[in-house]
Each structure stands twice: as C-alpha cells, then as structure tokens.
Amino acid sequence: MSELDELRRRVQRLEDLEAIRRLKARYLTACDSQDPESAKNCFAPGKVRIDMGHVGVCHDREDWANIYRSFGCQPFILDMHHGANEEIELIDDSHARALWALDYRNFNLQARTVLFVSLIYHDEYARLDGAWKITASRSEFKTALLCSFADGKLTPILADRSAAAAMSYAADERAAK
C-alpha cells in the first residue's frame, strides 16, 4: 500500500468514527426533542435488535418508535440523554461496534417524579448506502434513582440497578393509550 493510500485509509477511518459519533448524537438529541421520526431513522431499516431491558426488545425501528411515542412523547415528560465515554471499534469498512455511557434524566410532571439512570449502550453499526446506521443496541443498566417531588422536596422511592421494580412498560398499557 502506498503512502497516499495509507493516508486515505486513515482519513476514511477518522471520518467513519466521526460519522458514528454524530449518528449517536442525532439519536440522543431526537429523543430529548421528542422526535420519534428522526430518532428511528438512526436505526437501519428492516430487522434490527433493540434490547431496552425491562422496557422490552424491538426487532424493527417502527416497533421502537411506537413504544417511544407511547411513553416518551408526552407533554408532561421532560428527558435529557447525555452520551459519553464512547469506545468505537471499526470492524471493517462497513461494520462497527461501540460502547456508550448514558446519563439519563426523566422528569414526569404528571406523576411528579424524577428518574436518574446510568447505563451502557452496546451498539452495532453498518454502513448502508453510504451512511452509518445502528443495527443493534442493548442497554445495560447500571444505576437508577427514582424520586418523588410531589411534596415539594426530593424523596427517594427506589435506588437499584434499574427502575424495573417501579416502572411498567407492558404491551397492554401501550395498546390502551
């Protein structure tokens, strides 16, 4: 490989890493903006695997968007997703995987609760038609703190690895909304 070819390869790798960072940023920003269309378009079309732990597993981006619309896109829900500490590995020219730390906050103005969560995203990516897309994502919950602010002060309700014991995302509840 010539020096010029090696330089081209290295520049392409840097561009790919940046494209994956920007893709994840678009996804997190779309979630904070309650924009399920933009968020779902960060995932590959067709079969994907989105494992959200106690929330459920989705096998395509439409299913994910429907769950997100039901629970995350409500006027009384305020979210903040901060992704950091990315570890991106380019496997080949069109596949990558990454770990992302997420600091998540959810304010439910109706229930008067605030949920603080930390988790690790285990993501897989593919370059499709020249653009990187998420093909798989698994949420590994690390910490959760659910508090009530109903009485004017922050009162802990749950401290655990996830909020599974205090939250329900049952399919029958989604259908009822």
C-alpha positions in Angstrom: 0.0 0.0 0.0 1.4 3.4 -1.0 1.8 6.2 1.5 -1.1 8.1 -0.2 -3.3 5.0 0.0 -2.5 4.6 3.7 -3.3 8.3 4.3 -6.6 7.9 2.5 -7.4 4.8 4.6 -6.6 6.6 7.9 -8.6 9.7 6.9 -11.6 7.5 6.0 -11.4 5.8 9.4 -11.4 9.2 11.1 -14.4 10.2 9.1 -16.2 7.0 9.9 -15.6 7.4 13.6 -16.9 11.0 13.5 -20.0 9.9 11.5 -20.8 7.3 14.1 -20.4 9.9 16.9 -22.7 12.3 15.0 -25.2 9.5 14.5 -25.4 8.7 18.2 -25.7 12.5 19.0 -28.6 12.8 16.5 -30.3 9.9 18.1 -29.9 11.3 21.7 -31.0 14.8 20.6 -34.0 13.4 18.8 -35.0 11.6 21.9 -34.7 14.7 24.0 -36.7 16.6 21.4 -39.5 14.0 21.4 -38.9 13.5 17.7 -39.5 9.7 17.1 -39.2 10.0 13.3 -35.7 11.4 13.5 -34.7 9.0 16.2 -36.0 5.9 14.4 -34.1 6.9 11.3 -30.9 6.5 13.2 -31.6 2.7 13.1 -31.2 0.6 10.0 -34.4 -0.2 8.1 -35.6 -3.8 8.3 -34.6 -6.2 11.0 -32.7 -4.8 14.0 -32.4 -5.7 17.6 -33.1 -3.0 20.2 -32.9 -4.5 23.7 -34.1 -2.0 26.3 -34.0 -4.3 29.3 -37.2 -4.1 31.3 -38.8 -1.8 28.7 -38.7 -4.6 26.1 -37.0 -5.8 22.9 -37.8 -4.4 19.5 -37.0 -6.1 16.2 -37.5 -3.1 13.9 -37.3 0.6 14.1 -41.1 1.1 13.7 -41.8 -1.0 16.8 -39.2 1.1 18.7 -40.8 4.3 17.5 -44.3 3.1 18.6 -43.0 2.4 22.2 -41.2 5.7 22.3 -44.3 7.6 21.1 -46.4 6.0 23.8 -44.1 6.6 26.8 -41.6 9.3 25.8 -43.5 11.7 23.7 -45.9 13.1 26.2 -46.2 16.9 27.1 -45.6 16.1 30.8 -42.3 14.2 30.1 -39.0 16.0 30.0 -35.9 13.9 29.1 -32.2 14.5 29.0 -29.8 12.0 27.4 -26.1 12.6 27.7 -23.9 10.1 25.9 -20.2 10.0 26.7 -17.1 7.9 27.0 -17.6 6.2 23.6 -15.4 3.3 22.7 -15.9 2.8 18.9 -14.3 -0.1 17.1 -14.3 -0.2 13.3 -14.5 -3.9 12.4 -14.2 -3.4 8.7 -15.1 -0.8 6.1 -18.8 -1.1 6.7 -19.3 -2.5 10.3 -18.5 -1.1 13.7 -19.5 -1.5 17.3 -19.3 0.8 20.3 -19.9 1.2 24.0 -21.5 4.5 25.2 -22.1 5.6 28.7 -25.5 7.3 29.1 -26.5 9.7 31.8 -30.3 9.9 31.6 -32.8 12.1 33.4 -36.6 11.9 33.1 -38.9 14.4 34.7 -42.5 13.3 34.8 -44.5 16.4 35.6 -47.8 14.4 35.8 -46.5 11.8 38.4 -44.2 14.4 39.9 -41.2 12.1 39.8 -37.6 12.4 38.5 -35.7 9.3 37.4 -31.9 9.3 37.2 -30.4 6.4 35.2 -26.9 5.4 34.1 -26.4 2.7 31.6 -24.1 1.4 28.9 -25.2 1.1 25.3 -23.8 -1.8 23.4 -24.3 -0.7 19.8 -23.6 -2.3 16.5 -23.5 -0.3 13.2 -23.4 -0.9 9.5 -22.7 1.5 6.6 -25.8 1.3 4.4 -26.0 3.3 1.1 -23.0 5.3 2.3 -24.5 6.2 5.7 -23.9 4.6 9.1 -27.0 3.2 10.9 -27.5 1.4 14.2 -28.3 -2.3 13.6 -28.4 -3.4 17.2 -28.4 -1.8 20.6 -28.5 -3.3 24.1 -29.0 -1.2 27.2 -27.0 -2.5 30.2 -28.5 -0.7 33.2 -26.0 0.3 35.9 -27.9 2.6 38.3 -31.3 4.0 38.8 -32.7 6.5 41.3 -36.4 7.3 41.3 -37.6 10.2 43.4 -40.8 12.0 44.0 -41.1 15.7 44.2 -44.8 15.7 44.9 -44.5 17.2 48.4 -42.0 19.9 47.4 -38.9 18.0 48.3 -37.0 15.2 46.6 -37.9 11.9 48.3 -36.3 8.7 47.1 -38.7 5.9 46.0 -36.2 3.4 44.5 -32.4 3.0 44.3 -31.4 0.0 42.2 -29.6 -1.2 39.1 -32.7 -0.3 37.0 -36.1 1.2 37.5 -37.8 -2.1 36.6 -39.3 -2.6 40.0 -41.0 0.8 39.9 -41.9 1.2 36.2 -44.2 -0.7 33.9 -44.0 -0.7 30.1 -46.4 -3.6 29.4 -47.7 -4.1 25.9 -51.3 -3.9 27.1 -50.6 -0.5 28.5 -49.2 0.7 25.2 -52.4 -0.6 23.4 -54.6 1.2 25.9 -53.1 4.6 25.1 
